[in-house]
Amino acid sequence: MVRDSARPPDDLRGLPDRHGRVARDLRVSVTDRCNLRCRYCMPAEGLPWLAKPEMLTDDELVRLVGIFVGLGVRQVRLTGGEPLLRRSLVDVVRRIADLDPRPSIAMTTNGVGLDRLAQPLADAGLDRINVSLDTVDPREFADLTRRDRLHDVEAGLKAAAAAGLTPVKVNAVAMRGINDHSVAELLQWCLDRGYELRFIEQMPLDAQHGWDASTMISADEVRDRLAERFTLTPLPAADRGSAPAERFLVDGGPETVGIIASVSAPFCAACDRTRLTADGQVRNCLFSQRETDLRGPLREGASDEEIAGLIRGEMWRKAPGHGIGTDAFVQPARPMSSIGG
């Protein structure tokens, strides 16, 4: 039931919103920096990075994650920018794994540098990993990312599998005129190596604000192109829960492929996510037009309960949906690299 009050009740516990959802999944951006320049994310020259004093220290980040865990968060996903660029990442993972109760810990990365860090991260407590990879054609990769680093990503994927971070998941965005013709080849490449592929619709989160719905490759189009080469059998919707991907058995299984229709068929009604940016802002939605500052109160001496109250208030304001495709939708001022994936 939707409540009308703009403020949460004083006795509120956990992280519910006014629409019956409860946040259990925290996305933590550990840096806004990145070593690739993907065309759908940022310009070739990059972006102005956060100054070090603006970013959360390790102690601040771990303390805030602990407060979220105390409020019922059960999964923490580390993102960026590119999270592997945070030099203290392994220690941050270890400290999050030491929290009580211990949350599951996942990470989304572009894979550059993962060959050196996969085993240390697994030893520190990382449970799962997603690697963003839109194409396995070297020329397409270099054109899309503006960097010739495909061999590094391949090495990172192999290292993740060897470290036991399985199933290793690959996230891909299909873009018209760039890599949309090779989605079936990417799936076959992942199947041959034991990686679980997920296609994600391109979202309006680029720094250039150049996203155009008319050129987006929809989930239906991805499925149709895959079906030209593979037999896709949908798994029961009941198995999905709050997970965003619709999953399909490939040629009878057991291998699967996932498709996330974040724009054309959003999963907002089941969303259990919240986000913490690298500069200490909590956002109740990827597309939110506002956020609540936690860094300032934290550095001014706020107690854990006071910070928890700020987090509860932010979640209570969460809208029923992101509104993409409506006249009211406005793209967030922050790009994805700043918000965290």
VOKEMI-978659 format. One record per residue: residue in three letters; x negated, y negated, z negated of N, C-alpha, C, O in turn. Coordinates in steps of 0.1 Angstrom, whole numbers, padded with zeros to 4 digits, always signed. Atoms other than C-alpha are relative to their C-alpha. Example, Ala and Ser with C-alpha at 12.3 -4.5 7.8 and 13.67 -1.06 7.14 Angstrom:
// VOKEMI-978659
ALA-0009+0012+0000-0123+0045-0078-0009-0012+0000-0019-0012-0007SER+0009+0011+0000-0137+0011-0071+0008-0011-0008+0003-0022-0009
END
This chain:
// VOKEMI-978659
MET-0008+0012+0000+0000+0000+0000-0009-0013+0000-0018-0013-0008VAL+0007+0012-0001-0013-0034+0009+0004-0010-0011+0016-0013-0012ARG-0002+0009+0010-0016-0058-0020-0002-0014+0006-0010-0016+0015ASP+0001+0014-0005-0011-0096-0014-0011-0008-0007-0016-0017-0001SER+0010+0008+0007-0036-0108-0040-0013-0001+0007-0018+0009+0012ALA+0013+0002-0006-0068-0123-0026-0011+0004-0009-0022+0006-0005ARG+0010-0004+0009-0086-0113-0057+0003+0014-0006+0015+0017-0008PRO-0003-0013+0006-0090-0078-0071+0004-0001-0014+0001-0010-0021PRO-0005+0000+0014-0073-0069-0104-0012+0001-0009-0023+0007-0005ASP+0011+0000+0010-0095-0073-0135-0005+0014-0004-0016+0016-0007ASP+0004-0013+0004-0094-0036-0142-0004+0009+0011-0005+0021+0010LEU+0003-0008-0012-0105-0025-0107-0013+0007-0003-0023+0002-0009ARG+0012-0008+0001-0130+0003-0106-0003+0006+0014+0006+0007+0022GLY+0003-0005-0014-0149+0017-0076+0000-0011+0010-0001-0023+0006LEU+0000+0010-0011-0148-0001-0043+0012+0002+0010+0010+0004+0022PRO-0012+0000-0009-0112+0000-0029+0002-0013+0006-0003-0024+0002ASP-0005+0013-0006-0098-0026-0006+0015+0000-0001+0021+0009-0007ARG-0015+0002+0001-0062-0038-0002+0007+0009+0009+0020+0009+0009HIS-0007-0008-0010-0055-0013+0025-0001+0015-0003+0001+0024+0006GLY+0001-0014+0005-0061+0019+0005-0013+0008+0003-0014+0020+0000ARG+0013-0006-0003-0096+0026+0017-0010-0002-0012-0009-0012-0019VAL+0010+0000+0010-0125+0033-0007-0014+0001+0006-0016+0011+0013ALA+0013-0001-0006-0161+0026+0002-0009+0010-0007-0010+0010-0020ARG+0009-0010+0005-0184+0056-0003-0013+0000+0008-0023+0007+0003ASP+0012-0001-0009-0210+0049+0024-0006-0014+0001+0001-0024+0005LEU+0007+0013+0000-0236+0021+0021-0010+0000+0011-0019+0008+0011ARG+0010+0002-0010-0256+0009+0051-0009-0011-0005-0005-0022-0008VAL+0010+0010+0005-0288-0009+0039-0010-0003+0011-0018+0005+0015SER+0011+0005-0010-0309-0030+0063-0012-0003-0009-0012-0012-0017VAL+0012+0002+0008-0344-0028+0049-0009-0010+0007-0019-0015+0001THR+0007+0011-0007-0358-0053+0075+0008-0004+0013+0016+0004+0018ASP-0007+0004-0012-0345-0073+0104-0010+0001+0012-0006-0002+0024ARG+0010-0001-0010-0377-0068+0124+0001+0013+0009+0006+0023+0004CYS+0000-0012-0009-0380-0044+0154-0012-0001+0009-0016-0012+0013ASN+0011-0001-0009-0407-0032+0177+0004+0003+0014-0004+0005+0023LEU-0006-0001-0013-0384-0027+0207+0008-0013+0003+0011-0021-0006ARG-0008+0012-0004-0365-0054+0226+0012+0005+0009+0013+0000+0021CYS-0011-0006-0008-0334-0035+0238+0009-0011+0006+0013-0020-0002ARG-0007+0010-0007-0315-0055+0263+0014-0003-0006+0019-0014-0005TYR-0014+0002+0006-0281-0050+0246-0001-0005-0014+0010-0006-0021CYS+0001+0004+0014-0295-0061+0213-0007-0014-0002-0001-0022-0010MET+0006+0013+0002-0319-0091+0216-0008-0004+0013-0010+0004+0021PRO+0008+0005-0012-0338-0113+0241-0014+0006+0000-0019+0011-0010ALA+0014-0005-0002-0372-0104+0255-0010-0006-0010-0019+0001-0015GLU+0009+0007+0009-0389-0129+0232+0002+0004-0015-0005-0001-0023GLY-0003-0003+0014-0373-0114+0201+0008-0010-0007+0014-0019+0000LEU-0008+0009+0008-0356-0133+0173-0008-0006-0011-0019+0000-0014PRO+0007+0005+0012-0366-0155+0144+0002+0010-0011+0013+0012-0016TRP-0001-0010+0011-0374-0130+0117+0001-0007-0014-0002-0019-0015LEU-0001+0005+0014-0366-0135+0080-0014-0002-0006-0023+0006-0004ALA+0013+0002+0007-0394-0150+0060+0000+0010-0012+0010+0013-0017LYS+0001-0010+0011-0407-0126+0033+0007-0004-0013+0014+0004-0019PRO-0007+0003+0012-0393-0146+0004+0015+0001+0001+0022+0002-0009GLU-0015-0002-0002-0358-0143+0019+0004+0014-0001+0016+0017-0004MET-0003-0015+0000-0360-0105+0020+0000+0005-0015-0007+0000-0023LEU+0000-0007+0013-0351-0083-0010-0013+0007-0002-0019+0013+0007THR+0011-0008+0004-0381-0069-0028+0004+0014-0002+0016+0017-0002ASP-0003-0014+0003-0383-0032-0034+0008+0001-0013+0018+0009-0013ASP-0007-0001+0013-0372-0036-0070+0015-0005+0001+0024+0001-0004GLU-0014+0005-0002-0342-0058-0059+0008+0009+0008+0020+0012+0005LEU-0007-0008-0008-0332-0035-0032+0005+0013-0007+0017+0017-0007VAL-0003-0012+0008-0333-0004-0054+0010-0003-0011+0019+0005-0013ARG-0010+0003+0011-0314-0021-0082+0014-0002+0006+0023+0003+0001LEU-0013+0002-0006-0286-0032-0058+0005+0013+0004+0017+0016+0003VAL-0005-0013-0004-0284+0003-0043+0005+0008-0012+0016+0014-0012GLY-0005-0006+0012-0281+0016-0079+0013-0005-0005+0021+0003-0010ILE-0013+0005+0004-0252-0007-0086+0011+0005+0009+0021+0009+0004PHE-0010-0006-0010-0234+0005-0054+0002+0014-0004+0014+0019-0004VAL-0002-0014+0004-0240+0041-0065+0008+0001-0013+0017+0010-0014GLY-0009+0000+0012-0225+0033-0099+0014-0004+0003+0023-0001-0005LEU-0013+0003-0004-0195+0020-0080+0006+0010+0009+0017+0008+0014GLY-0006-0012-0008-0189+0053-0062-0006+0003+0013-0002+0012+0020VAL+0007-0003-0013-0212+0051-0032-0007+0013-0001-0014+0016-0011ARG+0006-0013+0000-0223+0086-0023-0009+0003+0012-0017+0013+0012GLN+0010-0001-0011-0242+0081+0009-0007-0013+0003+0000-0024+0004VAL+0007+0012-0003-0269+0056+0016-0007+0002+0013-0015+0012+0015ARG+0007-0001-0013-0281+0050+0052-0009-0012+0001-0004-0023+0001LEU+0010+0010-0002-0313+0030+0057-0001-0004+0015-0002+0005+0024THR+0000+0005-0014-0313+0008+0089-0009-0012+0001-0016-0015-0009GLY+0007+0012-0003-0329-0022+0104+0008-0010+0007+0020-0011+0004GLY+0013-0001-0006-0340-0039+0126-0004+0015+0001+0004+0024+0003GLU+0006-0014+0000-0363-0009+0126-0006+0003-0014-0016-0003-0018PRO+0004-0002+0014-0366+0005+0091-0014+0005-0002-0020+0003-0012LEU+0014-0005+0002-0400+0022+0097-0010-0011-0001-0021-0008-0004LEU+0009+0011+0001-0415-0012+0099-0002-0005-0015-0011-0013-0017ARG+0002+0004+0014-0410-0017+0061-0011+0009-0006-0009+0021-0007ARG+0012-0008+0004-0444-0006+0047+0003+0009-0012-0003+0019-0014SER-0003-0007+0013-0429+0005+0014+0012+0010+0002+0017+0015-0008LEU-0013-0008-0002-0401+0026+0030-0001+0014-0007+0009+0017-0013VAL+0000-0013+0007-0413+0060+0017+0002-0001-0015+0010+0007-0021ASP-0003+0002+0014-0414+0047-0018+0014-0004-0003+0020+0000-0013VAL-0014+0003+0001-0380+0031-0014+0009+0012+0000+0018+0013-0008VAL-0008-0012-0001-0366+0064-0003-0001+0008-0013+0008+0014-0019ARG+0002-0007+0012-0382+0081-0033+0008-0005-0012+0013+0002-0020ARG-0006+0007+0012-0368+0056-0058+0016+0002+0002+0022+0003-0009ILE-0014-0002-0001-0333+0059-0043+0004+0014-0003+0014+0017-0009ALA-0003-0014+0003-0335+0097-0045-0001+0003-0015+0005+0013-0020ASP+0001-0002+0014-0343+0093-0082+0012-0006-0008+0014-0004-0020LEU-0012+0006+0007-0310+0075-0089+0009+0011-0005+0009+0022+0000ASP-0009-0010+0006-0284+0093-0110+0014-0006-0001+0016-0016-0008PRO+0001-0012-0008-0261+0104-0095-0008-0003+0013-0008-0014+0018ARG+0008+0001-0012-0284+0110-0065+0009-0001+0012+0017+0008+0015PRO-0008+0000-0013-0268+0098-0032-0007+0008+0010-0019+0010+0010SER+0006-0005-0011-0274+0115+0000-0007-0012+0008-0001-0023+0007ILE+0008+0011-0006-0300+0095+0020-0002+0003+0015-0008+0014+0018ALA+0001-0002-0015-0299+0091+0058-0008-0013+0005-0009-0023-0002MET+0007+0011-0006-0318+0068+0082+0003+0000+0015+0004+0010+0021THR-0001+0002-0015-0312+0054+0117-0012-0008+0004-0016-0019-0001THR+0013+0005-0005-0344+0046+0136-0001+0001+0015+0006+0008+0021ASN+0003-0001-0014-0357+0040+0171-0010+0011+0002-0013+0014+0014GLY+0009-0011-0001-0382+0067+0164-0015-0003+0003-0023+0006+0002VAL+0014+0004-0003-0414+0047+0172-0007+0000-0014-0004-0008-0022GLY+0007-0001+0013-0438+0057+0144+0005+0011-0009-0001+0014-0019LEU-0006-0010+0008-0416+0085+0131-0009+0013+0000-0008+0020-0010ASP+0009-0011+0001-0443+0111+0140-0009+0000-0012-0012+0011-0017ARG+0009+0001+0011-0464+0098+0112+0008+0001-0014+0002+0004-0024LEU-0008+0003+0013-0436+0092+0086+0011+0011-0002+0016+0011-0013ALA-0011-0010+0002-0411+0121+0091-0002+0009-0012+0006+0010-0020GLN+0003-0009+0011-0428+0145+0067+0000-0008-0013+0006-0003-0023PRO+0000+0007+0013-0436+0119+0040+0014-0005-0004+0018-0005-0016LEU-0013+0004+0003-0400+0106+0042+0009+0012-0005+0016+0011-0014ALA-0007-0012+0005-0386+0142+0039-0005+0004-0014+0004+0007-0022ASP+0006-0003+0013-0409+0148+0010+0006-0010-0011+0007-0006-0023ALA-0005+0010+0010-0396+0116-0007+0014+0001-0003+0019-0004-0013GLY-0014-0002+0003-0360+0127-0004+0010-0004+0011+0022-0002+0010LEU-0009+0002-0011-0347+0117+0030+0007+0013+0004+0000+0023+0006ASP-0008-0012-0004-0319+0141+0040+0003+0002+0014+0002+0013+0020ARG-0004+0000-0014-0309+0132+0075-0006-0012+0008-0009-0022+0002ILE+0005+0011-0008-0320+0111+0104+0007+0000+0014+0011+0010+0020ASN-0006+0003-0014-0305+0096+0136-0010-0008+0007-0016-0018+0002VAL+0010+0008-0009-0328+0084+0164+0008-0006+0012+0015+0002+0019SER-0007+0007-0011-0315+0059+0189-0008+0002+0012-0020-0001+0013LEU+0007-0003-0012-0324+0070+0224+0011+0000+0011+0019+0009+0011ASP-0011+0002-0010-0303+0059+0254-0004+0007+0014+0006+0009+0022THR+0004-0007-0012-0323+0076+0282-0013+0007-0002-0021+0003-0010VAL+0013-0007+0001-0351+0101+0287-0008-0002+0014-0018+0005+0016ASP+0007+0004-0012-0361+0086+0321-0010-0011-0004-0006-0021-0009PRO+0010+0010+0005-0394+0068+0314+0002-0014+0006+0000-0024-0001ARG-0002+0013-0006-0387+0040+0339+0012-0007-0006+0012-0019-0009GLU-0013+0006+0006-0351+0034+0325-0003-0004-0014+0001-0015-0018PHE+0003+0003+0014-0365+0035+0290-0008-0013-0001-0004-0022-0009ALA+0008+0012+0000-0391+0009+0297+0007-0012+0004+0005-0023-0002ASP-0008+0011-0004-0366-0013+0315+0010-0004-0011+0012-0016-0013LEU-0010+0002+0010-0340-0010+0288-0006-0006-0013+0000-0016-0019THR+0006+0004+0012-0363-0015+0258-0011-0010+0001-0015-0016-0009ARG+0011+0009-0004-0389-0037+0275-0013+0005-0007-0022-0003-0009ARG+0012-0006+0005-0415-0013+0260-0002+0014+0005+0008+0021+0007ASP+0003-0013-0005-0432+0018+0273-0003+0009-0011-0015+0013-0014ARG+0003-0007+0012-0428+0039+0242+0008+0013-0001+0010+0019-0012LEU-0008-0012+0001-0407+0069+0252-0007+0012-0006-0002+0020-0013HIS+0008-0011+0006-0435+0093+0244-0001-0001-0015-0002+0010-0021ASP+0000+0001+0014-0436+0079+0209+0013+0005-0006+0013+0011-0017VAL-0013-0004+0005-0399+0085+0204+0001+0015+0001+0006+0022-0008GLU+0000-0015-0001-0402+0121+0217-0009+0006-0011-0004+0016-0017ALA+0009-0005+0010-0431+0127+0193+0007-0001-0014+0006+0008-0022GLY-0008+0002+0012-0409+0113+0165+0011+0010-0002+0013+0015-0013LEU-0011-0009+0001-0380+0135+0172-0006+0014-0003+0000+0021-0011LYS+0006-0013+0003-0403+0166+0172-0004+0001-0014-0003+0011-0021ALA+0005+0001+0014-0418+0155+0139+0012+0001-0010+0011+0008-0020ALA-0012+0000+0008-0383+0150+0124+0005+0015-0001+0008+0019-0012ALA-0005-0013+0000-0373+0185+0134-0010+0009-0009-0005+0018-0016ALA+0010-0008+0007-0406+0200+0120+0001-0003-0015-0002+0006-0023ALA-0001+0003+0014-0400+0182+0087+0013+0004-0006+0014+0003-0019GLY-0013-0005+0005-0366+0198+0083+0011-0010-0001+0021-0007-0008LEU-0011+0010+0000-0345+0167+0089+0010+0003+0010+0013-0004+0019THR-0009-0006-0010-0320+0188+0107+0014+0000-0005+0016+0001-0017PRO+0002+0002-0014-0298+0186+0125-0004-0014+0004+0001-0024-0001VAL+0004+0013-0005-0317+0158+0142+0010-0005+0009+0014+0001+0019LYS-0011+0005-0008-0291+0135+0157-0006-0012+0009-0015-0019+0004VAL+0004+0011-0009-0296+0112+0187+0012-0009+0003+0023-0004+0006ASN-0011+0009-0004-0275+0081+0192-0003-0007+0013-0014-0011+0016ALA+0002+0006-0013-0270+0068+0227+0011-0009+0004+0023-0007+0000VAL-0010+0009-0005-0252+0039+0243-0001+0001+0015-0011-0001+0021ALA-0001+0000-0015-0241+0043+0280+0004-0014+0005+0014-0020+0001MET-0003+0013-0005-0243+0011+0299+0001+0000+0015-0007+0007+0022ARG-0003-0001-0014-0229+0005+0334-0012-0006+0008-0017-0017+0005GLY+0010+0004-0009-0255+0003+0361-0014+0001-0006-0024-0002+0001ILE+0014-0002+0006-0284+0011+0337-0003+0015-0002-0012+0020+0003ASN+0003-0014+0003-0281+0046+0323+0013+0009+0001+0013+0020-0003ASP-0013-0007+0000-0244+0056+0328+0000+0012+0009+0008+0021+0007HIS+0001-0011-0010-0253+0079+0357-0006+0012-0006-0006+0023+0000SER+0009-0011+0005-0275+0101+0335+0005+0005-0014-0003+0011-0021VAL-0005-0005+0014-0253+0109+0304-0001+0015-0001-0004+0020-0011ALA+0001-0015+0000-0251+0146+0314-0014+0005-0002-0017+0014-0009GLU+0014-0004+0001-0288+0148+0318-0006-0002-0014-0013+0006-0019LEU+0004+0002+0013-0293+0133+0284+0005+0010-0010-0002+0015-0019LEU-0006-0011+0008-0270+0158+0268-0008+0013+0002-0011+0020-0008GLN+0007-0013-0002-0288+0187+0285-0014-0001-0006-0018+0009-0012TRP+0013+0002+0006-0321+0173+0273+0001+0002-0015-0008+0009-0021CYS-0002-0002+0015-0308+0172+0237+0003+0015-0003-0002+0020-0013LEU-0003-0014+0002-0293+0207+0240-0012+0009+0001-0014+0018-0007ASP+0012-0008-0002-0326+0221+0252-0009-0001-0012-0018+0008-0014ARG+0009+0003+0011-0344+0207+0222+0007+0002-0014+0000+0000-0024GLY-0007-0002+0013-0318+0214+0195+0004-0013-0007+0007-0012-0019TYR-0004+0012+0006-0308+0178+0189+0015-0002+0003+0020+0002+0013GLU-0014+0002-0001-0272+0167+0183+0003-0014+0005-0001-0024-0002LEU-0002+0013-0007-0262+0139+0207+0013-0006-0004+0024+0000-0005ARG-0012+0007+0002-0237+0112+0199+0000-0013+0009-0010-0021+0009PHE-0001+0012-0008-0226+0086+0224+0009-0011-0007+0019-0007-0014ILE-0007+0011+0007-0214+0052+0210+0003-0011+0010-0005-0015+0018GLU-0003+0011-0009-0195+0026+0229-0007-0013-0004-0010-0016-0016GLN+0007+0013+0002-0214-0007+0233+0009-0010-0007+0020-0012-0002MET-0008+0009+0008-0202-0032+0208-0005-0014+0001-0016-0017+0005PRO+0004+0014-0001-0202-0070+0208-0008-0005-0012-0004-0012-0021LEU+0009+0003+0011-0232-0074+0185-0014-0005+0005-0023-0005-0003ASP+0012+0004-0005-0259-0086+0208-0003-0015-0004+0006-0023-0005ALA+0004+0014+0004-0279-0118+0199+0004-0010+0010+0006-0022+0007GLN-0003+0009-0011-0272-0133+0233+0015-0003+0002+0019-0011+0010HIS-0014+0001-0001-0234-0129+0229+0004+0002+0015+0013-0005+0020GLY-0003-0003-0014-0233-0114+0264+0008+0012+0003+0011+0016+0014TRP-0008-0012-0001-0211-0084+0257+0012-0003+0008+0019-0014+0007ASP-0012+0002-0009-0183-0080+0283+0008+0013+0000+0003+0023+0005ALA-0008-0012+0001-0155-0055+0277+0002+0006+0014+0004+0018+0015SER-0003-0005-0013-0149-0052+0314-0012+0009+0006-0009+0017+0015THR+0011-0008-0005-0184-0036+0319-0003+0011-0010-0013+0019-0007MET+0003-0010+0010-0184-0014+0288+0004+0014+0005+0015+0016+0011ILE-0004-0014-0003-0185+0023+0294+0008+0006-0011+0002+0007-0023SER-0009-0005+0011-0156+0037+0274-0003+0014-0004-0009+0022+0004ALA+0001-0014+0005-0155+0069+0254+0006+0009+0010+0001+0020+0013ASP-0006-0008-0010-0131+0083+0279-0008+0002+0013-0009+0013+0018GLU+0008-0001-0012-0154+0076+0308-0013+0009-0003-0016+0017+0005VAL+0011-0009+0003-0183+0092+0290+0004+0015+0000-0003+0023+0005ARG-0005-0014+0001-0162+0123+0283+0002+0005+0014-0001+0017+0017ASP-0003-0005-0013-0151+0125+0319-0013+0003+0008-0014+0013+0015ARG+0013-0003-0007-0187+0123+0332-0007+0012-0006-0013+0020+0002LEU+0006-0013+0006-0199+0150+0307+0008+0012+0005+0002+0022+0008ALA-0009-0012-0004-0169+0172+0318-0003+0004+0014+0001+0015+0018GLU+0003-0004-0013-0182+0172+0353-0011+0011+0000-0012+0018+0010ARG+0011-0010+0001-0211+0194+0341+0002+0010-0011-0003+0021-0010PHE-0002-0009+0011-0200+0209+0308+0015+0001-0003+0023-0007+0000THR-0013-0002+0005-0169+0224+0293+0001-0006-0015-0007-0001-0023LEU-0001+0006+0013-0159+0202+0263+0013+0005-0007+0024+0003-0002THR-0012-0005+0008-0136+0217+0236+0000-0009-0013-0008-0008-0021PRO-0001+0008+0012-0124+0192+0210+0001+0008-0013+0008+0018-0014LEU-0002-0006+0013-0129+0202+0174+0012-0006-0008+0016-0017-0004PRO-0012+0005+0007-0099+0198+0150-0003-0014-0006-0013-0016-0012ALA+0001+0014+0006-0093+0162+0140-0001+0000-0015-0007-0009-0021ALA+0000-0001+0015-0089+0174+0104-0015+0001-0005-0018-0002-0016ASP+0014-0002+0004-0126+0182+0104-0008-0013+0000-0019-0014-0005ARG+0007+0013-0003-0135+0146+0112-0001-0008-0013-0012-0014-0016GLY+0000+0008+0012-0126+0130+0079-0002-0015+0003+0005-0020+0012SER+0003+0014-0003-0140+0094+0078-0011-0001+0010-0015-0013+0013ALA+0011+0001-0010-0167+0103+0103+0005-0007+0013+0016-0004+0017PRO-0004+0008-0012-0166+0080+0134+0001+0008+0012+0008+0004+0022ALA+0001-0007-0013-0174+0106+0160+0011+0011+0002+0013+0019-0007GLU-0008-0011-0004-0149+0128+0178-0010+0010+0006-0018+0007+0015ARG+0010-0010-0004-0169+0160+0183+0006+0011+0008+0018+0015+0007PHE-0004-0010-0010-0167+0186+0210-0010+0011+0000-0022+0009+0000LEU+0009-0011-0003-0181+0221+0214-0004-0001+0015+0004-0005+0023VAL+0006+0001-0014-0203+0222+0245-0001+0014+0006-0008+0023+0000ASP+0000-0013-0007-0196+0252+0268+0002+0011-0010-0004+0022-0010GLY-0004-0010+0010-0180+0271+0239-0008+0000-0013-0004+0007-0022GLY+0008+0002+0012-0206+0261+0213-0011+0011-0002-0013+0019+0007PRO-0002+0009+0012-0221+0263+0188-0004-0014+0001-0001-0022-0008GLU+0004+0013-0001-0237+0232+0201+0011-0010+0002+0022-0006+0008THR-0010+0010-0001-0217+0200+0199-0005-0013+0005-0018-0016+0005VAL+0003+0013-0004-0216+0165+0213+0010-0009-0007+0022-0005-0007GLY-0010+0009+0006-0200+0135+0196+0002-0013+0008-0008-0017+0015ILE-0002+0013-0007-0184+0104+0211+0007-0009-0010+0018-0006-0015ILE-0005+0010+0010-0177+0073+0190+0007-0011+0008+0000-0019+0014ALA-0008+0010-0008-0149+0051+0205+0002-0012-0009+0013-0015-0013SER-0001+0011+0010-0157+0022+0182+0008-0012+0005+0012-0020-0003VAL-0007+0011-0006-0141-0003+0206+0014+0004+0005+0024-0002+0001SER-0013-0003-0006-0114+0015+0225+0009+0008-0009+0021+0008-0007ALA-0008-0007+0009-0102+0037+0197-0006-0001-0014-0011+0010-0019PRO+0008+0003+0013-0116+0022+0164+0005+0009-0011+0017+0013-0012PHE-0003-0009+0012-0117+0043+0132+0002-0008-0012+0000-0003-0023CYS-0001+0009+0011-0110+0013+0110+0009+0005-0012+0006+0003-0023ALA-0010-0004+0010-0081+0029+0092-0006+0010-0010-0002+0012-0021ALA+0007-0010+0008-0105+0056+0078-0014-0005-0005-0021+0003-0010CYS+0013+0005+0003-0135+0034+0073-0003+0000-0015+0004-0005-0023ASP+0004+0000+0014-0154+0040+0041-0014-0007-0002-0021-0003-0011ARG+0014+0006+0000-0185+0018+0048+0000-0014-0006+0010-0022-0005THR+0003+0013+0003-0200-0013+0034-0015-0002+0003-0022+0008+0005ARG+0014+0003-0004-0233-0031+0042-0007-0009-0008-0001-0019-0014LEU+0009+0009+0007-0262-0047+0025-0011-0004+0009-0018+0004+0015THR+0010+0005-0009-0284-0069+0046-0014-0001-0007-0015-0001-0019ALA+0014+0001+0005-0322-0073+0042-0002-0012-0009-0011-0012-0017ASP+0001+0012+0008-0317-0107+0027+0010+0000-0011+0013-0011-0017GLY-0009-0001+0012-0292-0095+0001+0014-0004+0001+0019-0009-0009GLN-0014+0004-0001-0258-0102+0015+0008+0013+0002+0004+0022+0009VAL-0009-0011-0002-0230-0077+0012+0011-0004+0010+0017-0014+0009ARG-0010+0002-0011-0207-0074+0042+0010+0012-0001+0006+0023-0001ASN-0010-0011+0001-0174-0054+0041+0003+0006+0013+0009+0016+0014CYS-0002-0005-0014-0174-0049+0079-0011-0004+0009-0016-0015+0007LEU+0010+0004-0010-0198-0049+0107+0003-0013+0007-0006-0021+0011PHE-0005+0012-0008-0177-0076+0124+0005-0011-0009+0012-0020-0005SER-0005+0011+0009-0170-0097+0093-0005-0013+0003-0016-0015+0008GLN+0004+0013-0002-0171-0134+0096-0005-0007-0013-0009-0019-0013ARG+0005+0006+0013-0182-0139+0060-0008+0011-0007-0006+0023-0003GLU+0008-0009+0008-0205-0122+0035-0002-0006-0014+0000-0018-0016THR+0002+0005+0013-0212-0125-0002-0015+0002-0004-0021+0013-0003ASP+0014+0000+0004-0246-0134-0015-0003+0007-0013+0004+0004-0023LEU+0004-0007+0012-0261-0110-0040-0014-0004-0005-0018-0003-0016ARG+0014+0003+0003-0298-0121-0038-0001-0012-0010-0008-0012-0019GLY+0000+0012+0009-0291-0155-0054+0003+0003-0014-0005+0000-0023PRO-0003-0004+0014-0273-0142-0085-0010+0009-0006-0013+0008-0018LEU+0009-0009+0005-0297-0114-0088-0013-0007-0005-0018-0004-0016ARG+0012+0007+0004-0327-0138-0089+0003-0010-0011-0007-0015-0018GLU-0004+0010+0011-0308-0161-0113+0003+0007-0013+0007+0001-0023GLY-0002-0007+0013-0304-0133-0139+0013+0006-0002+0016+0010-0013ALA-0013-0006+0002-0270-0119-0132-0001+0014-0005-0010+0021-0001SER+0000-0014+0005-0261-0087-0150+0005+0010+0011+0010+0005+0021ASP-0005-0009-0010-0253-0055-0131+0015-0001+0001+0020+0000+0012GLU-0015+0001+0000-0216-0059-0141+0004-0012+0008+0014-0012+0015GLU-0003+0012-0007-0216-0094-0127-0002+0002+0015+0006-0003+0023ILE+0002-0003-0014-0231-0082-0094+0010+0009+0005+0015+0008+0016ALA-0010-0010-0004-0207-0053-0093+0014-0008+0003+0021-0004+0012GLY-0012+0008-0002-0178-0079-0096-0001-0007+0013+0010-0008+0020LEU+0001+0006-0013-0191-0097-0066+0002+0010+0012+0008+0006+0022ILE-0002-0010-0010-0193-0065-0046+0015+0004+0001+0020+0005+0012ARG-0014-0004+0000-0158-0055-0056+0009-0011+0007+0018-0008+0015GLY-0007+0010-0006-0145-0089-0046-0001-0001+0015+0008-0003+0023GLU+0002+0000-0015-0161-0087-0011+0008+0012+0006+0013+0010+0017MET-0007-0012-0006-0146-0052-0005+0015-0002+0000+0022+0002+0009TRP-0014+0003+0001-0112-0064-0017+0005-0008+0012+0017-0008+0015ARG-0004+0009-0011-0112-0089+0012-0001+0006+0013+0002+0000+0023LYS+0002-0007-0013-0118-0063+0039+0013+0000+0008+0023+0003+0003ALA-0012+0001-0009-0095-0068+0069+0004+0015+0004-0004+0024+0002PRO-0005-0014-0004-0074-0038+0082-0008+0005+0012-0009+0017+0013GLY+0007-0005-0012-0095-0037+0114-0009-0011+0005-0008-0022+0001HIS+0010+0010-0005-0123-0054+0134+0007-0010+0010+0001-0021+0012GLY-0007+0009-0009-0098-0069+0159-0006-0002+0014-0002-0011+0021ILE+0005+0001-0013-0119-0064+0190+0011+0001+0010+0019+0011+0009GLY-0011+0000-0010-0097-0071+0220+0012-0008-0003+0020-0010+0006THR-0011+0009+0004-0074-0095+0202-0005-0014+0002-0017-0017+0002ASP+0004+0014-0002-0073-0132+0207-0007-0006-0012-0014-0016-0011ALA+0006+0005+0012-0084-0137+0171-0014+0005-0002-0021-0001-0011PHE+0013-0005+0002-0116-0118+0175-0011-0010+0003-0011-0016+0013VAL+0011+0009-0002-0148-0138+0171-0013+0009-0003-0013+0015-0014GLN+0012-0008+0002-0182-0121+0175-0008-0006-0012-0009-0018-0013PRO+0008+0005+0011-0203-0123+0143-0012-0008+0004-0018-0006+0015ALA+0012+0009-0004-0230-0150+0143-0013+0009-0002-0022+0007+0006ARG+0012-0009+0001-0255-0123+0131+0001+0011+0010+0011+0016+0012PRO+0000-0011-0009-0266-0098+0157-0002+0013-0008-0005+0013-0020MET+0001-0013+0007-0268-0061+0149-0013+0002-0007-0014+0008-0018SER+0014-0001+0006-0306-0063+0142-0001-0007-0013-0009-0003-0022SER+0000+0007+0012-0298-0087+0114+0009+0006-0010+0007+0006-0022ILE-0010-0006+0009-0267-0070+0100-0005+0014-0005-0003+0017-0017GLY+0003-0014+0004-0280-0034+0100+0010+0009+0007+0022+0006+0006GLY-0008-0009-0007-0266-0005+0120+0009+0008-0008+0017+0016-0003
END
